[in-house]
Amino acid sequence: MPLNLNPNFSEPGKRYFHTFSPGDDFYEALIETHHGLSDEQSAMVNAKLVLLLANHIGDISVLRQAMELARVSV
């Protein structure tokens, strides 16, 4: 399965009127997750989040594609 690079955010039962709205909801939740944390705590939350989501995805080839893509512009 290839890495999905198209907008893919949704929330069951919630209607959106603009395609960017679900992504905005995710971004707001992500920022709120880091609210009040030190830089070290924020980095730890990011590391835990990456591992939790990687476990949820489970497909090593998709995870490798994501890691390669994430490194390209760094």
mmJSON file of the N, C-alpha and C atoms, coordinates in Angstrom:
{"data_MODEL":{"atom_site":{
"group_PDB":["ATOM","ATOM","ATOM","ATOM","ATOM","ATOM","ATOM","ATOM","ATOM","ATOM","ATOM","ATOM","ATOM","ATOM","ATOM","ATOM","ATOM","ATOM","ATOM","ATOM","ATOM","ATOM","ATOM","ATOM","ATOM","ATOM","ATOM","ATOM","ATOM","ATOM","ATOM","ATOM","ATOM","ATOM","ATOM","ATOM","ATOM","ATOM","ATOM","ATOM","ATOM","ATOM","ATOM","ATOM","ATOM","ATOM","ATOM","ATOM","ATOM","ATOM","ATOM","ATOM","ATOM","ATOM","ATOM","ATOM","ATOM","ATOM","ATOM","ATOM","ATOM","ATOM","ATOM","ATOM","ATOM","ATOM","ATOM","ATOM","ATOM","ATOM","ATOM","ATOM","ATOM","ATOM","ATOM","ATOM","ATOM","ATOM","ATOM","ATOM","ATOM","ATOM","ATOM","ATOM","ATOM","ATOM","ATOM","ATOM","ATOM","ATOM","ATOM","ATOM","ATOM","ATOM","ATOM","ATOM","ATOM","ATOM","ATOM","ATOM","ATOM","ATOM","ATOM","ATOM","ATOM","ATOM","ATOM","ATOM","ATOM","ATOM","ATOM","ATOM","ATOM","ATOM","ATOM","ATOM","ATOM","ATOM","ATOM","ATOM","ATOM","ATOM","ATOM","ATOM","ATOM","ATOM","ATOM","ATOM","ATOM","ATOM","ATOM","ATOM","ATOM","ATOM","ATOM","ATOM","ATOM","ATOM","ATOM","ATOM","ATOM","ATOM","ATOM","ATOM","ATOM","ATOM","ATOM","ATOM","ATOM","ATOM","ATOM","ATOM","ATOM","ATOM","ATOM","ATOM","ATOM","ATOM","ATOM","ATOM","ATOM","ATOM","ATOM","ATOM","ATOM","ATOM","ATOM","ATOM","ATOM","ATOM","ATOM","ATOM","ATOM","ATOM","ATOM","ATOM","ATOM","ATOM","ATOM","ATOM","ATOM","ATOM","ATOM","ATOM","ATOM","ATOM","ATOM","ATOM","ATOM","ATOM","ATOM","ATOM","ATOM","ATOM","ATOM","ATOM","ATOM","ATOM","ATOM","ATOM","ATOM","ATOM","ATOM","ATOM","ATOM","ATOM","ATOM","ATOM","ATOM","ATOM","ATOM","ATOM","ATOM","ATOM","ATOM","ATOM","ATOM","ATOM","ATOM","ATOM","ATOM","ATOM"],
"id":[1,2,3,4,5,6,7,8,9,10,11,12,13,14,15,16,17,18,19,20,21,22,23,24,25,26,27,28,29,30,31,32,33,34,35,36,37,38,39,40,41,42,43,44,45,46,47,48,49,50,51,52,53,54,55,56,57,58,59,60,61,62,63,64,65,66,67,68,69,70,71,72,73,74,75,76,77,78,79,80,81,82,83,84,85,86,87,88,89,90,91,92,93,94,95,96,97,98,99,100,101,102,103,104,105,106,107,108,109,110,111,112,113,114,115,116,117,118,119,120,121,122,123,124,125,126,127,128,129,130,131,132,133,134,135,136,137,138,139,140,141,142,143,144,145,146,147,148,149,150,151,152,153,154,155,156,157,158,159,160,161,162,163,164,165,166,167,168,169,170,171,172,173,174,175,176,177,178,179,180,181,182,183,184,185,186,187,188,189,190,191,192,193,194,195,196,197,198,199,200,201,202,203,204,205,206,207,208,209,210,211,212,213,214,215,216,217,218,219,220,221,222],
"type_symbol":["N","C","C","N","C","C","N","C","C","N","C","C","N","C","C","N","C","C","N","C","C","N","C","C","N","C","C","N","C","C","N","C","C","N","C","C","N","C","C","N","C","C","N","C","C","N","C","C","N","C","C","N","C","C","N","C","C","N","C","C","N","C","C","N","C","C","N","C","C","N","C","C","N","C","C","N","C","C","N","C","C","N","C","C","N","C","C","N","C","C","N","C","C","N","C","C","N","C","C","N","C","C","N","C","C","N","C","C","N","C","C","N","C","C","N","C","C","N","C","C","N","C","C","N","C","C","N","C","C","N","C","C","N","C","C","N","C","C","N","C","C","N","C","C","N","C","C","N","C","C","N","C","C","N","C","C","N","C","C","N","C","C","N","C","C","N","C","C","N","C","C","N","C","C","N","C","C","N","C","C","N","C","C","N","C","C","N","C","C","N","C","C","N","C","C","N","C","C","N","C","C","N","C","C","N","C","C","N","C","C","N","C","C","N","C","C","N","C","C","N","C","C"],
"label_atom_id":["N","CA","C","N","CA","C","N","CA","C","N","CA","C","N","CA","C","N","CA","C","N","CA","C","N","CA","C","N","CA","C","N","CA","C","N","CA","C","N","CA","C","N","CA","C","N","CA","C","N","CA","C","N","CA","C","N","CA","C","N","CA","C","N","CA","C","N","CA","C","N","CA","C","N","CA","C","N","CA","C","N","CA","C","N","CA","C","N","CA","C","N","CA","C","N","CA","C","N","CA","C","N","CA","C","N","CA","C","N","CA","C","N","CA","C","N","CA","C","N","CA","C","N","CA","C","N","CA","C","N","CA","C","N","CA","C","N","CA","C","N","CA","C","N","CA","C","N","CA","C","N","CA","C","N","CA","C","N","CA","C","N","CA","C","N","CA","C","N","CA","C","N","CA","C","N","CA","C","N","CA","C","N","CA","C","N","CA","C","N","CA","C","N","CA","C","N","CA","C","N","CA","C","N","CA","C","N","CA","C","N","CA","C","N","CA","C","N","CA","C","N","CA","C","N","CA","C","N","CA","C","N","CA","C","N","CA","C","N","CA","C","N","CA","C","N","CA","C","N","CA","C","N","CA","C","N","CA","C"],
"label_alt_id":[null,null,null,null,null,null,null,null,null,null,null,null,null,null,null,null,null,null,null,null,null,null,null,null,null,null,null,null,null,null,null,null,null,null,null,null,null,null,null,null,null,null,null,null,null,null,null,null,null,null,null,null,null,null,null,null,null,null,null,null,null,null,null,null,null,null,null,null,null,null,null,null,null,null,null,null,null,null,null,null,null,null,null,null,null,null,null,null,null,null,null,null,null,null,null,null,null,null,null,null,null,null,null,null,null,null,null,null,null,null,null,null,null,null,null,null,null,null,null,null,null,null,null,null,null,null,null,null,null,null,null,null,null,null,null,null,null,null,null,null,null,null,null,null,null,null,null,null,null,null,null,null,null,null,null,null,null,null,null,null,null,null,null,null,null,null,null,null,null,null,null,null,null,null,null,null,null,null,null,null,null,null,null,null,null,null,null,null,null,null,null,null,null,null,null,null,null,null,null,null,null,null,null,null,null,null,null,null,null,null,null,null,null,null,null,null,null,null,null,null,null,null],
"label_comp_id":["MET","MET","MET","PRO","PRO","PRO","LEU","LEU","LEU","ASN","ASN","ASN","LEU","LEU","LEU","ASN","ASN","ASN","PRO","PRO","PRO","ASN","ASN","ASN","PHE","PHE","PHE","SER","SER","SER","GLU","GLU","GLU","PRO","PRO","PRO","GLY","GLY","GLY","LYS","LYS","LYS","ARG","ARG","ARG","TYR","TYR","TYR","PHE","PHE","PHE","HIS","HIS","HIS","THR","THR","THR","PHE","PHE","PHE","SER","SER","SER","PRO","PRO","PRO","GLY","GLY","GLY","ASP","ASP","ASP","ASP","ASP","ASP","PHE","PHE","PHE","TYR","TYR","TYR","GLU","GLU","GLU","ALA","ALA","ALA","LEU","LEU","LEU","ILE","ILE","ILE","GLU","GLU","GLU","THR","THR","THR","HIS","HIS","HIS","HIS","HIS","HIS","GLY","GLY","GLY","LEU","LEU","LEU","SER","SER","SER","ASP","ASP","ASP","GLU","GLU","GLU","GLN","GLN","GLN","SER","SER","SER","ALA","ALA","ALA","MET","MET","MET","VAL","VAL","VAL","ASN","ASN","ASN","ALA","ALA","ALA","LYS","LYS","LYS","LEU","LEU","LEU","VAL","VAL","VAL","LEU","LEU","LEU","LEU","LEU","LEU","LEU","LEU","LEU","ALA","ALA","ALA","ASN","ASN","ASN","HIS","HIS","HIS","ILE","ILE","ILE","GLY","GLY","GLY","ASP","ASP","ASP","ILE","ILE","ILE","SER","SER","SER","VAL","VAL","VAL","LEU","LEU","LEU","ARG","ARG","ARG","GLN","GLN","GLN","ALA","ALA","ALA","MET","MET","MET","GLU","GLU","GLU","LEU","LEU","LEU","ALA","ALA","ALA","ARG","ARG","ARG","VAL","VAL","VAL","SER","SER","SER","VAL","VAL","VAL"],
"label_asym_id":["A","A","A","A","A","A","A","A","A","A","A","A","A","A","A","A","A","A","A","A","A","A","A","A","A","A","A","A","A","A","A","A","A","A","A","A","A","A","A","A","A","A","A","A","A","A","A","A","A","A","A","A","A","A","A","A","A","A","A","A","A","A","A","A","A","A","A","A","A","A","A","A","A","A","A","A","A","A","A","A","A","A","A","A","A","A","A","A","A","A","A","A","A","A","A","A","A","A","A","A","A","A","A","A","A","A","A","A","A","A","A","A","A","A","A","A","A","A","A","A","A","A","A","A","A","A","A","A","A","A","A","A","A","A","A","A","A","A","A","A","A","A","A","A","A","A","A","A","A","A","A","A","A","A","A","A","A","A","A","A","A","A","A","A","A","A","A","A","A","A","A","A","A","A","A","A","A","A","A","A","A","A","A","A","A","A","A","A","A","A","A","A","A","A","A","A","A","A","A","A","A","A","A","A","A","A","A","A","A","A","A","A","A","A","A","A","A","A","A","A","A","A"],
"label_entity_id":["1","1","1","1","1","1","1","1","1","1","1","1","1","1","1","1","1","1","1","1","1","1","1","1","1","1","1","1","1","1","1","1","1","1","1","1","1","1","1","1","1","1","1","1","1","1","1","1","1","1","1","1","1","1","1","1","1","1","1","1","1","1","1","1","1","1","1","1","1","1","1","1","1","1","1","1","1","1","1","1","1","1","1","1","1","1","1","1","1","1","1","1","1","1","1","1","1","1","1","1","1","1","1","1","1","1","1","1","1","1","1","1","1","1","1","1","1","1","1","1","1","1","1","1","1","1","1","1","1","1","1","1","1","1","1","1","1","1","1","1","1","1","1","1","1","1","1","1","1","1","1","1","1","1","1","1","1","1","1","1","1","1","1","1","1","1","1","1","1","1","1","1","1","1","1","1","1","1","1","1","1","1","1","1","1","1","1","1","1","1","1","1","1","1","1","1","1","1","1","1","1","1","1","1","1","1","1","1","1","1","1","1","1","1","1","1","1","1","1","1","1","1"],
"label_seq_id":[1,1,1,2,2,2,3,3,3,4,4,4,5,5,5,6,6,6,7,7,7,8,8,8,9,9,9,10,10,10,11,11,11,12,12,12,13,13,13,14,14,14,15,15,15,16,16,16,17,17,17,18,18,18,19,19,19,20,20,20,21,21,21,22,22,22,23,23,23,24,24,24,25,25,25,26,26,26,27,27,27,28,28,28,29,29,29,30,30,30,31,31,31,32,32,32,33,33,33,34,34,34,35,35,35,36,36,36,37,37,37,38,38,38,39,39,39,40,40,40,41,41,41,42,42,42,43,43,43,44,44,44,45,45,45,46,46,46,47,47,47,48,48,48,49,49,49,50,50,50,51,51,51,52,52,52,53,53,53,54,54,54,55,55,55,56,56,56,57,57,57,58,58,58,59,59,59,60,60,60,61,61,61,62,62,62,63,63,63,64,64,64,65,65,65,66,66,66,67,67,67,68,68,68,69,69,69,70,70,70,71,71,71,72,72,72,73,73,73,74,74,74],
"pdbx_PDB_ins_code":[null,null,null,null,null,null,null,null,null,null,null,null,null,null,null,null,null,null,null,null,null,null,null,null,null,null,null,null,null,null,null,null,null,null,null,null,null,null,null,null,null,null,null,null,null,null,null,null,null,null,null,null,null,null,null,null,null,null,null,null,null,null,null,null,null,null,null,null,null,null,null,null,null,null,null,null,null,null,null,null,null,null,null,null,null,null,null,null,null,null,null,null,null,null,null,null,null,null,null,null,null,null,null,null,null,null,null,null,null,null,null,null,null,null,null,null,null,null,null,null,null,null,null,null,null,null,null,null,null,null,null,null,null,null,null,null,null,null,null,null,null,null,null,null,null,null,null,null,null,null,null,null,null,null,null,null,null,null,null,null,null,null,null,null,null,null,null,null,null,null,null,null,null,null,null,null,null,null,null,null,null,null,null,null,null,null,null,null,null,null,null,null,null,null,null,null,null,null,null,null,null,null,null,null,null,null,null,null,null,null,null,null,null,null,null,null,null,null,null,null,null,null],
"Cartn_x":[0.851,0.0,0.902,0.72,1.539,1.069,1.957,1.657,0.622,-0.442,-1.507,-1.086,-0.886,-0.479,-1.628,-2.814,-3.989,-4.617,-5.283,-5.965,-6.902,-6.78,-7.504,-8.068,-8.296,-8.8,-10.321,-10.872,-12.319,-12.634,-13.856,-14.343,-15.75,-15.965,-17.276,-18.408,-19.445,-20.617,-20.515,-19.371,-19.195,-19.197,-19.987,-20.047,-19.107,-18.355,-17.436,-17.881,-17.736,-18.16,-16.983,-15.785,-14.56,-13.641,-12.926,-12.076,-10.939,-10.548,-9.439,-9.869,-11.147,-11.624,-11.198,-11.291,-10.849,-9.355,-8.546,-7.118,-6.886,-7.683,-7.592,-7.941,-8.953,-9.327,-8.183,-7.517,-6.374,-5.251,-4.933,-3.847,-4.146,-5.374,-5.766,-5.59,-5.994,-5.84,-4.368,-3.558,-2.124,-1.471,-1.808,-1.259,-1.705,-2.959,-3.482,-2.767,-2.403,-1.677,-0.344,0.267,1.576,1.48,0.275,0.086,0.609,1.462,1.972,3.124,3.583,4.696,6.023,7.077,8.423,8.829,9.931,10.431,10.746,11.316,11.658,10.394,9.39,8.132,7.434,7.48,6.861,7.529,8.852,9.585,9.205,9.012,8.619,7.213,6.299,4.948,5.005,5.812,5.939,6.474,7.485,8.062,7.024,6.282,5.244,4.146,3.768,2.73,3.164,4.41,4.931,4.868,5.286,5.28,3.86,2.942,1.555,0.925,1.136,0.554,1.237,2.546,3.256,2.718,2.473,1.908,0.514,-0.263,-1.61,-1.561,-0.641,-0.488,-0.01,1.054,1.522,2.261,2.067,2.681,4.069,5.109,6.482,6.841,6.371,6.713,6.107,4.901,4.282,5.057,5.456,6.223,7.579,8.221,9.501,9.307,8.227,7.938,7.746,7.006,6.751,8.047,8.914,10.178,11.07,11.132,11.933,11.407,10.107,9.495,9.706,9.604,9.79,11.212,12.186,13.595,13.974,13.236,13.631,13.913,13.057,13.208,13.911,14.477,15.159,16.64],
"Cartn_y":[-1.176,0.0,1.245,2.151,3.374,4.388,5.268,6.345,7.279,7.558,8.45,9.895,10.677,12.076,13.044,12.517,13.368,13.705,14.866,15.191,14.043,13.586,12.396,12.53,13.744,13.977,13.953,13.348,13.363,13.049,13.295,12.933,12.383,11.118,10.512,11.344,11.536,12.268,13.775,14.301,15.753,16.158,17.183,17.684,18.868,18.868,19.964,20.637,21.941,22.699,23.114,22.939,23.215,22.015,21.625,20.441,20.63,21.862,22.081,22.019,22.083,22.139,20.95,19.702,18.596,18.696,19.112,19.305,20.404,21.461,22.542,22.031,21.184,20.6,19.779,18.993,18.2,19.11,20.139,21.047,21.726,22.155,22.794,21.816,20.573,19.567,19.288,19.266,19.035,20.168,21.403,22.558,22.529,22.209,22.144,21.052,19.954,18.876,19.376,20.341,20.859,22.087,22.603,23.824,23.638,24.548,24.544,23.595,22.891,21.964,22.654,22.183,22.655,22.077,22.587,22.045,20.558,20.158,18.755,17.893,18.369,17.632,17.542,18.619,18.65,17.642,17.566,16.588,15.167,14.934,13.608,13.255,14.21,13.979,13.639,14.377,14.089,12.685,12.284,10.951,9.876,10.056,9.087,9.034,10.202,10.267,9.544,9.738,9.053,7.543,7.059,5.621,5.057,5.774,5.317,5.234,6.288,6.298,5.287,5.112,4.103,2.714,2.444,1.156,0.988,2.051,1.994,1.718,2.374,2.154,0.726,0.353,-1.025,-1.48,-0.852,-1.264,-0.628,-1.451,-0.952,-0.224,-0.701,-0.033,1.374,1.547,2.879,3.766,3.216,3.995,4.419,3.536,3.892,5.029,4.947,6.017,7.345,7.318,8.537,9.098,8.237,8.707,9.32,8.675,9.221,10.575,10.69,11.948,13.047,12.691,13.664,14.221,13.44,13.87,14.727,14.628,15.273,16.773,17.484,18.943,19.431,18.515,18.909,19.113],
"Cartn_z":[0.0,0.0,0.0,-0.943,-0.979,0.065,0.42,1.357,0.744,1.469,0.996,1.262,0.212,0.349,0.103,-0.147,-0.342,1.01,1.121,2.382,2.775,4.015,4.43,5.841,6.294,7.645,7.65,8.672,8.846,10.294,10.666,11.998,11.803,12.164,11.947,12.553,11.761,12.227,12.138,11.753,11.653,10.188,9.872,8.493,8.34,7.267,6.963,5.684,5.652,4.476,3.595,4.096,3.335,3.538,2.504,2.612,3.604,3.911,4.828,6.285,6.582,7.957,8.822,8.344,9.192,9.538,8.588,8.852,9.864,9.791,10.771,12.163,12.257,13.545,14.121,13.256,13.711,14.195,13.409,13.774,15.115,15.312,16.576,17.747,17.563,18.618,18.897,17.844,18.01,18.786,18.449,19.159,20.619,20.87,22.239,23.047,22.394,23.06,23.619,22.936,23.344,24.254,24.436,25.228,26.665,27.085,28.448,28.71,27.69,27.868,27.589,28.253,27.941,26.589,26.025,24.758,24.89,26.02,26.247,26.34,27.062,27.174,25.819,25.058,23.742,22.809,22.862,22.048,22.452,23.746,24.227,23.74,23.777,23.269,21.78,21.009,19.574,19.342,20.108,19.946,20.259,21.337,21.702,20.638,20.133,19.111,17.84,17.426,16.243,16.434,17.603,17.845,17.914,18.539,18.603,17.211,16.41,15.068,14.145,14.316,13.519,13.834,15.104,15.481,14.881,14.873,14.303,12.796,12.099,10.654,10.396,11.072,11.042,9.8,8.678,7.41,7.309,7.471,7.496,6.203,5.063,3.798,3.747,4.247,4.304,5.268,6.405,7.38,6.81,6.051,5.413,4.402,3.62,2.653,3.385,4.483,5.265,5.833,6.362,6.93,5.851,4.697,3.601,3.164,3.012,2.595,3.643,4.91,5.986,6.0,5.608,5.618,4.425,3.346,2.084,2.255,2.91,2.969,4.233,5.018,6.264,6.008],
"occupancy":[1.0,1.0,1.0,1.0,1.0,1.0,1.0,1.0,1.0,1.0,1.0,1.0,1.0,1.0,1.0,1.0,1.0,1.0,1.0,1.0,1.0,1.0,1.0,1.0,1.0,1.0,1.0,1.0,1.0,1.0,1.0,1.0,1.0,1.0,1.0,1.0,1.0,1.0,1.0,1.0,1.0,1.0,1.0,1.0,1.0,1.0,1.0,1.0,1.0,1.0,1.0,1.0,1.0,1.0,1.0,1.0,1.0,1.0,1.0,1.0,1.0,1.0,1.0,1.0,1.0,1.0,1.0,1.0,1.0,1.0,1.0,1.0,1.0,1.0,1.0,1.0,1.0,1.0,1.0,1.0,1.0,1.0,1.0,1.0,1.0,1.0,1.0,1.0,1.0,1.0,1.0,1.0,1.0,1.0,1.0,1.0,1.0,1.0,1.0,1.0,1.0,1.0,1.0,1.0,1.0,1.0,1.0,1.0,1.0,1.0,1.0,1.0,1.0,1.0,1.0,1.0,1.0,1.0,1.0,1.0,1.0,1.0,1.0,1.0,1.0,1.0,1.0,1.0,1.0,1.0,1.0,1.0,1.0,1.0,1.0,1.0,1.0,1.0,1.0,1.0,1.0,1.0,1.0,1.0,1.0,1.0,1.0,1.0,1.0,1.0,1.0,1.0,1.0,1.0,1.0,1.0,1.0,1.0,1.0,1.0,1.0,1.0,1.0,1.0,1.0,1.0,1.0,1.0,1.0,1.0,1.0,1.0,1.0,1.0,1.0,1.0,1.0,1.0,1.0,1.0,1.0,1.0,1.0,1.0,1.0,1.0,1.0,1.0,1.0,1.0,1.0,1.0,1.0,1.0,1.0,1.0,1.0,1.0,1.0,1.0,1.0,1.0,1.0,1.0,1.0,1.0,1.0,1.0,1.0,1.0,1.0,1.0,1.0,1.0,1.0,1.0,1.0,1.0,1.0,1.0,1.0,1.0],
"B_iso_or_equiv":[0.0,0.0,0.0,0.0,0.0,0.0,0.0,0.0,0.0,0.0,0.0,0.0,0.0,0.0,0.0,0.0,0.0,0.0,0.0,0.0,0.0,0.0,0.0,0.0,0.0,0.0,0.0,0.0,0.0,0.0,0.0,0.0,0.0,0.0,0.0,0.0,0.0,0.0,0.0,0.0,0.0,0.0,0.0,0.0,0.0,0.0,0.0,0.0,0.0,0.0,0.0,0.0,0.0,0.0,0.0,0.0,0.0,0.0,0.0,0.0,0.0,0.0,0.0,0.0,0.0,0.0,0.0,0.0,0.0,0.0,0.0,0.0,0.0,0.0,0.0,0.0,0.0,0.0,0.0,0.0,0.0,0.0,0.0,0.0,0.0,0.0,0.0,0.0,0.0,0.0,0.0,0.0,0.0,0.0,0.0,0.0,0.0,0.0,0.0,0.0,0.0,0.0,0.0,0.0,0.0,0.0,0.0,0.0,0.0,0.0,0.0,0.0,0.0,0.0,0.0,0.0,0.0,0.0,0.0,0.0,0.0,0.0,0.0,0.0,0.0,0.0,0.0,0.0,0.0,0.0,0.0,0.0,0.0,0.0,0.0,0.0,0.0,0.0,0.0,0.0,0.0,0.0,0.0,0.0,0.0,0.0,0.0,0.0,0.0,0.0,0.0,0.0,0.0,0.0,0.0,0.0,0.0,0.0,0.0,0.0,0.0,0.0,0.0,0.0,0.0,0.0,0.0,0.0,0.0,0.0,0.0,0.0,0.0,0.0,0.0,0.0,0.0,0.0,0.0,0.0,0.0,0.0,0.0,0.0,0.0,0.0,0.0,0.0,0.0,0.0,0.0,0.0,0.0,0.0,0.0,0.0,0.0,0.0,0.0,0.0,0.0,0.0,0.0,0.0,0.0,0.0,0.0,0.0,0.0,0.0,0.0,0.0,0.0,0.0,0.0,0.0,0.0,0.0,0.0,0.0,0.0,0.0],
"pdbx_formal_charge":[null,null,null,null,null,null,null,null,null,null,null,null,null,null,null,null,null,null,null,null,null,null,null,null,null,null,null,null,null,null,null,null,null,null,null,null,null,null,null,null,null,null,null,null,null,null,null,null,null,null,null,null,null,null,null,null,null,null,null,null,null,null,null,null,null,null,null,null,null,null,null,null,null,null,null,null,null,null,null,null,null,null,null,null,null,null,null,null,null,null,null,null,null,null,null,null,null,null,null,null,null,null,null,null,null,null,null,null,null,null,null,null,null,null,null,null,null,null,null,null,null,null,null,null,null,null,null,null,null,null,null,null,null,null,null,null,null,null,null,null,null,null,null,null,null,null,null,null,null,null,null,null,null,null,null,null,null,null,null,null,null,null,null,null,null,null,null,null,null,null,null,null,null,null,null,null,null,null,null,null,null,null,null,null,null,null,null,null,null,null,null,null,null,null,null,null,null,null,null,null,null,null,null,null,null,null,null,null,null,null,null,null,null,null,null,null,null,null,null,null,null,null],
"auth_seq_id":[1,1,1,2,2,2,3,3,3,4,4,4,5,5,5,6,6,6,7,7,7,8,8,8,9,9,9,10,10,10,11,11,11,12,12,12,13,13,13,14,14,14,15,15,15,16,16,16,17,17,17,18,18,18,19,19,19,20,20,20,21,21,21,22,22,22,23,23,23,24,24,24,25,25,25,26,26,26,27,27,27,28,28,28,29,29,29,30,30,30,31,31,31,32,32,32,33,33,33,34,34,34,35,35,35,36,36,36,37,37,37,38,38,38,39,39,39,40,40,40,41,41,41,42,42,42,43,43,43,44,44,44,45,45,45,46,46,46,47,47,47,48,48,48,49,49,49,50,50,50,51,51,51,52,52,52,53,53,53,54,54,54,55,55,55,56,56,56,57,57,57,58,58,58,59,59,59,60,60,60,61,61,61,62,62,62,63,63,63,64,64,64,65,65,65,66,66,66,67,67,67,68,68,68,69,69,69,70,70,70,71,71,71,72,72,72,73,73,73,74,74,74],
"auth_comp_id":["MET","MET","MET","PRO","PRO","PRO","LEU","LEU","LEU","ASN","ASN","ASN","LEU","LEU","LEU","ASN","ASN","ASN","PRO","PRO","PRO","ASN","ASN","ASN","PHE","PHE","PHE","SER","SER","SER","GLU","GLU","GLU","PRO","PRO","PRO","GLY","GLY","GLY","LYS","LYS","LYS","ARG","ARG","ARG","TYR","TYR","TYR","PHE","PHE","PHE","HIS","HIS","HIS","THR","THR","THR","PHE","PHE","PHE","SER","SER","SER","PRO","PRO","PRO","GLY","GLY","GLY","ASP","ASP","ASP","ASP","ASP","ASP","PHE","PHE","PHE","TYR","TYR","TYR","GLU","GLU","GLU","ALA","ALA","ALA","LEU","LEU","LEU","ILE","ILE","ILE","GLU","GLU","GLU","THR","THR","THR","HIS","HIS","HIS","HIS","HIS","HIS","GLY","GLY","GLY","LEU","LEU","LEU","SER","SER","SER","ASP","ASP","ASP","GLU","GLU","GLU","GLN","GLN","GLN","SER","SER","SER","ALA","ALA","ALA","MET","MET","MET","VAL","VAL","VAL","ASN","ASN","ASN","ALA","ALA","ALA","LYS","LYS","LYS","LEU","LEU","LEU","VAL","VAL","VAL","LEU","LEU","LEU","LEU","LEU","LEU","LEU","LEU","LEU","ALA","ALA","ALA","ASN","ASN","ASN","HIS","HIS","HIS","ILE","ILE","ILE","GLY","GLY","GLY","ASP","ASP","ASP","ILE","ILE","ILE","SER","SER","SER","VAL","VAL","VAL","LEU","LEU","LEU","ARG","ARG","ARG","GLN","GLN","GLN","ALA","ALA","ALA","MET","MET","MET","GLU","GLU","GLU","LEU","LEU","LEU","ALA","ALA","ALA","ARG","ARG","ARG","VAL","VAL","VAL","SER","SER","SER","VAL","VAL","VAL"],
"auth_asym_id":["A","A","A","A","A","A","A","A","A","A","A","A","A","A","A","A","A","A","A","A","A","A","A","A","A","A","A","A","A","A","A","A","A","A","A","A","A","A","A","A","A","A","A","A","A","A","A","A","A","A","A","A","A","A","A","A","A","A","A","A","A","A","A","A","A","A","A","A","A","A","A","A","A","A","A","A","A","A","A","A","A","A","A","A","A","A","A","A","A","A","A","A","A","A","A","A","A","A","A","A","A","A","A","A","A","A","A","A","A","A","A","A","A","A","A","A","A","A","A","A","A","A","A","A","A","A","A","A","A","A","A","A","A","A","A","A","A","A","A","A","A","A","A","A","A","A","A","A","A","A","A","A","A","A","A","A","A","A","A","A","A","A","A","A","A","A","A","A","A","A","A","A","A","A","A","A","A","A","A","A","A","A","A","A","A","A","A","A","A","A","A","A","A","A","A","A","A","A","A","A","A","A","A","A","A","A","A","A","A","A","A","A","A","A","A","A","A","A","A","A","A","A"],
"auth_atom_id":["N","CA","C","N","CA","C","N","CA","C","N","CA","C","N","CA","C","N","CA","C","N","CA","C","N","CA","C","N","CA","C","N","CA","C","N","CA","C","N","CA","C","N","CA","C","N","CA","C","N","CA","C","N","CA","C","N","CA","C","N","CA","C","N","CA","C","N","CA","C","N","CA","C","N","CA","C","N","CA","C","N","CA","C","N","CA","C","N","CA","C","N","CA","C","N","CA","C","N","CA","C","N","CA","C","N","CA","C","N","CA","C","N","CA","C","N","CA","C","N","CA","C","N","CA","C","N","CA","C","N","CA","C","N","CA","C","N","CA","C","N","CA","C","N","CA","C","N","CA","C","N","CA","C","N","CA","C","N","CA","C","N","CA","C","N","CA","C","N","CA","C","N","CA","C","N","CA","C","N","CA","C","N","CA","C","N","CA","C","N","CA","C","N","CA","C","N","CA","C","N","CA","C","N","CA","C","N","CA","C","N","CA","C","N","CA","C","N","CA","C","N","CA","C","N","CA","C","N","CA","C","N","CA","C","N","CA","C","N","CA","C","N","CA","C","N","CA","C","N","CA","C","N","CA","C","N","CA","C"],
"pdbx_PDB_model_num":[1,1,1,1,1,1,1,1,1,1,1,1,1,1,1,1,1,1,1,1,1,1,1,1,1,1,1,1,1,1,1,1,1,1,1,1,1,1,1,1,1,1,1,1,1,1,1,1,1,1,1,1,1,1,1,1,1,1,1,1,1,1,1,1,1,1,1,1,1,1,1,1,1,1,1,1,1,1,1,1,1,1,1,1,1,1,1,1,1,1,1,1,1,1,1,1,1,1,1,1,1,1,1,1,1,1,1,1,1,1,1,1,1,1,1,1,1,1,1,1,1,1,1,1,1,1,1,1,1,1,1,1,1,1,1,1,1,1,1,1,1,1,1,1,1,1,1,1,1,1,1,1,1,1,1,1,1,1,1,1,1,1,1,1,1,1,1,1,1,1,1,1,1,1,1,1,1,1,1,1,1,1,1,1,1,1,1,1,1,1,1,1,1,1,1,1,1,1,1,1,1,1,1,1,1,1,1,1,1,1,1,1,1,1,1,1,1,1,1,1,1,1]
}}}
